[in-house]
Amino acid sequence: MYFELTPDLSEEHEHIKSMVHTFARDVLRPAAKTLDAVPADEVGGHPLYRDAMRQAYELNLHTILVPEGFGGMGLDPLATHIVLEELAWGSAGFAISIAVSQFPAFGACLLATDNDELIAEFTTPFVENRDASLIGCWAITEPDHGSDWLMQPDMEGAEKIVPNLRAKKVDGGWLVNGQKAAWVSNAPVAHHAYLFLNIDSAQGLRGNGIALVDLSSKGISRGKAWEKMGQRALPQGEIYFDDVFIPDNNLISDTELYPFAIDATLSIANTAMSALFTGVAQAAFDEAMRYARERVQGGRPLIEHPTVQVNLFEMFKLVETARAISRRVMLYNYQTITPSLQHAIAAKVFCTDAAVQVSHMAIQIFGGMGLSKESDIEMIFRDARMAQVEDGVNEALALTAGHLLRSMEGE
Ligand SMILES: Cc1cc2nc3c(=O)[nH]c(=O)nc-3n(C[C@H](O)[C@H](O)[C@H](O)COP(=O)(O)OP(=O)(O)OC[C@H]3O[C@@H](n4cnc5c(N)ncnc54)[C@H](O)[C@@H]3O)c2cc1C
């Protein structure tokens, strides 16, 4: 494990770091390596996926984003960062699956705090679940609208963009029709969704809302999972809605609350992404260090060669800078009710770019072995590359952050 620069790391922090690292090394990494070669449609039902998820739930790792008052693990922001980092050190795909599973339970706490009925349906059974028989997802991306969903409702043109998933008001609730894209993490195995939808098409993106949905509801079906480049341990797939009735009570954000709800959700998600991909960058660095010590060329281990040392230092610098920004942003964003989205985006973009750069450099240190499926590093590189698109293409996130910065002008 890396040298910990935080001087005041408590015994509890050390304990959780070591516990999650062991789980990531012994369970997640080997399972991810096998699932990497499994057809996408079979991952969610594969015994290795099911068993690793069950073990994560047994360790209570599926509740780290849920507030303690609602049954969450009650970690402080630093411990939350450490857990996310270590999970993704083992496998980015599994780490995302575990993290995103919490979104409906977390969404209820964020937007329906006083709604006992929703907390009882979406949060309490989830946090009490120990066998991963209850899995959640965050369904926002649509076939025709990916980056569009990242637009702030007050951005120019937002009123003209109408999402695919639309809800029409009916007696006692909403009738929902449309589709979510094949990129929805956990969709093939999820029971609950934190669902972004349009409730007033005349207002375009300004008419959006959020609902909590039981995915066994009548009219919901799943599509095929796409074969993808990386994070193959993470099941992803489409969700179709055909005249699905959602009760009024389940609409946890109307158009008025939506600007706060989307910002808070993106802030939490992007901050988590920065922690996760700091872990992926660390994993790539660790692999490169290990191999550079083992591999002998020119009569001495690679690590004795100055060019390799310079490259390892460059990688080390990127990992430590990623950790510095993501921990700083998490310390702020995970203990306030008004998190800073522009900081979350800066951290996400920096850390995912760093994970790609560090794993790219690691492959170079591995030489031919880094291009072989015998090594872990080629999987880590493919996993990292996904993250520059995942939870928002980095350039599209930059547009949103730029808009926020511009709005702050003169303050
Ligand atoms: C591993 C992974 C996990 C994911 N998990 C989830 C999940 O759990 N739930 C979910 O709902 N979605 C999920 N997604 C989807 C992800 O959030 C979207 O893929 C992402 O938002 C980009 O959307 P898109 O793929 O449609 O790309 P597009 O939006 O079509 O973007 C394509 C290109 O156009 C550029 N572009 C887009 N809009 C503009 C603009 N206005 N101006 C200039 N350039 C622009 C982008 O920067 C990009 O380069 C996941 C994706 C991945 C890869």
The ligand as an SDF file (V2000), in Angstrom:
LIG
                    3D

 53 58  0  0  0  0  0  0  0  0999 V2000
  -18.4810    3.1810  -17.7470 C   0  0  0  0  0  0  0  0  0  0  0  0
  -19.6670    4.0800  -17.8690 C   0  0  0  0  0  0  0  0  0  0  0  0
  -20.6130    4.1170  -16.8460 C   0  0  0  0  0  0  0  0  0  0  0  0
  -21.7520    4.9040  -16.9830 C   0  0  0  0  0  0  0  0  0  0  0  0
  -22.7100    4.8650  -15.9980 N   0  0  0  0  0  0  0  0  0  0  0  0
  -23.8920    5.5030  -16.1670 C   0  0  0  0  0  0  0  0  0  0  0  0
  -24.9390    5.3890  -15.2100 C   0  0  0  0  0  0  0  0  0  0  0  0
  -24.7990    4.7520  -14.1600 O   0  0  0  0  0  0  0  0  0  0  0  0
  -26.1280    5.9790  -15.4790 N   0  0  0  0  0  0  0  0  0  0  0  0
  -26.3270    6.6920  -16.6160 C   0  0  0  0  0  0  0  0  0  0  0  0
  -27.4390    7.1610  -16.8050 O   0  0  0  0  0  0  0  0  0  0  0  0
  -25.3340    6.8760  -17.5250 N   0  0  0  0  0  0  0  0  0  0  0  0
  -24.1260    6.2890  -17.3330 C   0  0  0  0  0  0  0  0  0  0  0  0
  -23.1180    6.4370  -18.2520 N   0  0  0  0  0  0  0  0  0  0  0  0
  -23.3420    7.2920  -19.4150 C   0  0  0  0  0  0  0  0  0  0  0  0
  -22.4670    8.5450  -19.4380 C   0  0  0  0  0  0  0  0  0  0  0  0
  -22.8060    9.4080  -18.4040 O   0  0  0  0  0  0  0  0  0  0  0  0
  -22.6150    9.1420  -20.8420 C   0  0  0  0  0  0  0  0  0  0  0  0
  -21.9900    8.2470  -21.7470 O   0  0  0  0  0  0  0  0  0  0  0  0
  -21.9830   10.5060  -20.9490 C   0  0  0  0  0  0  0  0  0  0  0  0
  -22.7500   11.4350  -20.2280 O   0  0  0  0  0  0  0  0  0  0  0  0
  -21.8180   10.9610  -22.3880 C   0  0  0  0  0  0  0  0  0  0  0  0
  -22.9730   10.8290  -23.1340 O   0  0  0  0  0  0  0  0  0  0  0  0
  -22.8980   10.2310  -24.6100 P   0  0  0  0  0  0  0  0  0  0  0  0
  -22.1950    8.9220  -24.4980 O   0  0  0  0  0  0  0  0  0  0  0  0
  -24.2720   10.2380  -25.1530 O   0  0  0  0  0  0  0  0  0  0  0  0
  -21.9570   11.2020  -25.4240 O   0  0  0  0  0  0  0  0  0  0  0  0
  -22.4220   12.5870  -26.2040 P   0  0  0  0  0  0  0  0  0  0  0  0
  -23.1980   13.4360  -25.2610 O   0  0  0  0  0  0  0  0  0  0  0  0
  -23.0720   12.2280  -27.4930 O   0  0  0  0  0  0  0  0  0  0  0  0
  -21.0230   13.2570  -26.4650 O   0  0  0  0  0  0  0  0  0  0  0  0
  -20.2220   12.9700  -27.5900 C   0  0  0  0  0  0  0  0  0  0  0  0
  -19.1750   14.0530  -27.7740 C   0  0  0  0  0  0  0  0  0  0  0  0
  -19.8070   15.3030  -28.0400 O   0  0  0  0  0  0  0  0  0  0  0  0
  -19.3510   16.3130  -27.1390 C   0  0  0  0  0  0  0  0  0  0  0  0
  -20.4680   17.2080  -26.8060 N   0  0  0  0  0  0  0  0  0  0  0  0
  -21.6580   16.8510  -26.2870 C   0  0  0  0  0  0  0  0  0  0  0  0
  -22.4310   17.9280  -26.0740 N   0  0  0  0  0  0  0  0  0  0  0  0
  -21.7140   18.9990  -26.4570 C   0  0  0  0  0  0  0  0  0  0  0  0
  -21.9710   20.4010  -26.4930 C   0  0  0  0  0  0  0  0  0  0  0  0
  -23.1240   20.9250  -26.0630 N   0  0  0  0  0  0  0  0  0  0  0  0
  -20.9990   21.2180  -26.9690 N   0  0  0  0  0  0  0  0  0  0  0  0
  -19.8110   20.7020  -27.3930 C   0  0  0  0  0  0  0  0  0  0  0  0
  -19.5130   19.3810  -27.3900 N   0  0  0  0  0  0  0  0  0  0  0  0
  -20.4470   18.5420  -26.9310 C   0  0  0  0  0  0  0  0  0  0  0  0
  -18.8820   15.5270  -25.9090 C   0  0  0  0  0  0  0  0  0  0  0  0
  -17.9110   16.2570  -25.1690 O   0  0  0  0  0  0  0  0  0  0  0  0
  -18.3010   14.2790  -26.5440 C   0  0  0  0  0  0  0  0  0  0  0  0
  -16.9770   14.4880  -26.9310 O   0  0  0  0  0  0  0  0  0  0  0  0
  -21.9420    5.6950  -18.1320 C   0  0  0  0  0  0  0  0  0  0  0  0
  -20.9700    5.6910  -19.1370 C   0  0  0  0  0  0  0  0  0  0  0  0
  -19.8460    4.9100  -19.0230 C   0  0  0  0  0  0  0  0  0  0  0  0
  -18.8230    4.9120  -20.1140 C   0  0  0  0  0  0  0  0  0  0  0  0
  1  2  1  0
  2  3  1  0
  2 52  2  0
  3  4  2  0
  4  5  1  0
  4 50  1  0
  5  6  2  0
  6  7  1  0
  6 13  1  0
  7  8  2  0
  7  9  1  0
  9 10  1  0
 10 11  2  0
 10 12  1  0
 12 13  2  0
 13 14  1  0
 14 15  1  0
 14 50  1  0
 15 16  1  0
 16 17  1  0
 16 18  1  0
 18 19  1  0
 18 20  1  0
 20 21  1  0
 20 22  1  0
 22 23  1  0
 23 24  1  0
 24 25  2  0
 24 26  1  0
 24 27  1  0
 27 28  1  0
 28 29  2  0
 28 30  1  0
 28 31  1  0
 31 32  1  0
 32 33  1  0
 33 34  1  0
 33 48  1  0
 34 35  1  0
 35 36  1  0
 35 46  1  0
 36 37  1  0
 36 45  1  0
 37 38  2  0
 38 39  1  0
 39 40  1  0
 39 45  2  0
 40 41  1  0
 40 42  2  0
 42 43  1  0
 43 44  2  0
 44 45  1  0
 46 47  1  0
 46 48  1  0
 48 49  1  0
 50 51  2  0
 51 52  1  0
 52 53  1  0
M  END
$$$$
